[in-house]
Every structure is written in C-alpha cells, then in structure tokens.
Amino acid sequence: MRHCLVVDDSEIMRRVAHGLIEELGLTSTEAETADDALKSCKRAMPDAILLDWHLPGLSAHDFMTQLHALPGGSRPVVIYCTSENDPQDVARAIRNGAKVVLMKPFDQDGLTRALADAGLSSSMLDYRTGGRSDRRLRMHDAEFGGL
C-alpha cells in the first residue's frame, strides 16, 4: 500500500490531511517539524510527502535538500503545500525537488488531484480522477509568471 508522510506544524492540518489521505486508500503518518520528518524518512521512506511551506526550525527547502541526500531520498514525490501565491517561492520549491504544488486551503478533490499528479494510484484515486494522472504541476503560467 502506498504511504504518504504529512509534514505540517498545524495539528489540525495534519489530522485533516491524514484523514483525507486514508479515505483515498493510502496510509499516512504525520510529522510536526522538518526534523521529525527527516527522522521518519530515515526509518521508512514514504512514497509521497505532503510538505507545508512554512515550518518551525528547518525550512521546507532545507528539508528537501537533506531528504535528497538520504539513501532513497529521491524516491518520494514531494507535494509542496503553500498558502502564498509567490512565484519565486514556488520556483525555489521546484528547484529543490517539489514535483507538485498544492495551494492551501485544499479540499479532498484538490488533494486527490495532487496525489494523482504525484503518480500515486489506488482504486479510490482512479475512481475520483477517472484514471487520469498527467503528472504536471498544477500551476497556470499566468498565475506564476510562466515558470
């Protein structure tokens, strides 16, 4: 079964994301900080990481750099979650390894599309997306300045 690590300093966001992910037929664990997430990845590398853009301590960008230095650290698909429509920050996240950008707040359909774009598949994901996964970043050129 596919596994997603949810990294967010907000307990409410972690619980909501955890519930939505499990409703889609995936397993998930939670981490409050990037340091906790790295420890979790060292124990068992997830298939995907839902990563909040603003974390206490180690930044999301530094987390991605350190993640990729771990054995198997290039395997998880990083879904970068942000509430800021900042083209420079999004571009930096992509340079640091994010494969999908998900704007906050998100709902189940938005998370489903992000997980499908990340290449994760389950019967629920296939049902909700019609079996499509285009693996493209969910951004519009006009919105982010043609990144």
N, C-alpha and C positions, 0 to 999 in steps of 0.2 A: 504494500500500500504506500502511496506517495505521502511524504511528510513535509510540512511547512513550519518553519520557525517564525513566530511573530515577535518582533522587537519593537517595543513602544514603551515609553515611560509612563503612559497613562494606563492605569489598570482597567478602566472602562473600555478603552480602545482595544486592549489585548483580549479582554473577555468577549467583546463583540466580534472581533476578527476570528478568534478561536472558534466561537460558535458557528459563524458563517462558514468557515473552512470545513469544519466537521460535518455540517449539513450537506456539503458538497461531496462527501465521501472520502475526504483526506484526513490524515491525522495531523495534529499540531501540538507544539509546545510553545511556551512563552518565555521571554526574557525582558527584563525591565531596562537593562543597560546594554550598551555595545560590549562591554567587558563580559557580562554574563552570557551574551550571545556567542562570543568567541569561545568561552569555556564549553558551552553546549555543543558548538560545532566541533571542538576537539574530541568530545565524547562520541558524537554521532553526527555526521554531516547530513543536513537535510537536503531535500530535493529543491526546495524554494525557501526564500527568506523574504518576509514582508517587513520592510525596514522603514521605520519612521525617520523623517528627515532631521529632526531636532531631538537629540538625546543628551542627557547629562554625561559629563566625563568625556570619554572618547567619542568623537563625532561620527556620524554615519559614513562620511567619506573616508575617514581613517579606518573605520571598521572594515569597509570593503577592501582597502589596501591590505590590511592584516589578514582578512579572510583568504584572499587570493594567494597569500604566502603559505598558508597551511596545506598539508597534504590533502588533496581532493577539494581544495578550496575554490577551484574554478568550476566545480560541478553545479553548485546550487544556482538557481536563477534568482537574481535579486530584483524584487519589486519595490521600487523606491516610492514611498508614500509621503506626499507633501501637501501642505495647505497653501503654499506660496506659489504664485504663478510667476516665478523668477527664471527667465531663460538661461541666465548664467549658472544658476544653481543646478538646473536640470541638465545642462550640458556637462557640468562638472560631475554630476552623478553618473551620467552615461560614460564619460571618460574613465571613471573609477570602477565601472563594471556593472552598473544597473542595466537590466535588459528591458524592464517595463517601468513606466511611470504611472502612478495611480494618484489622482487628486483626492484629497480629503475635503469634506467628509465623503465617504463612499458607501454604497448600499450593496446588497447581495449581487445585483446584476453587474455593477462595476467591478466588484471583486471577482466574480465569475469570469468576466471578460479578461481581467488581468491575469488570472491563473491560466486561462486557456491560451492567452498570448505568451505566457511563460512556458507553454508546452506541457503543462500538467494535464493529465486526462483521467477522467473517471466517468462512469456511466452518467452521473448527475451533471458533470461538466459538459459531456457530449450532448445530453438532452437539452440543457439550458442554452448552449451555443449553437445547436443544430449541427454538431460535429465539426464545426469550423474552428481553426486556430491559425490565424495569419501571422503570429509571432512578431508583428510590428509594434513599435512603440505607439501607445495611444496618445498621440500628440498631433496637433494640426500645425502646419508650417506657419500660418498667420498668427497662431496663438503664441508660438515660441520663437518667432523670428527666423523660421526656415532652418532650424538646426539640422 
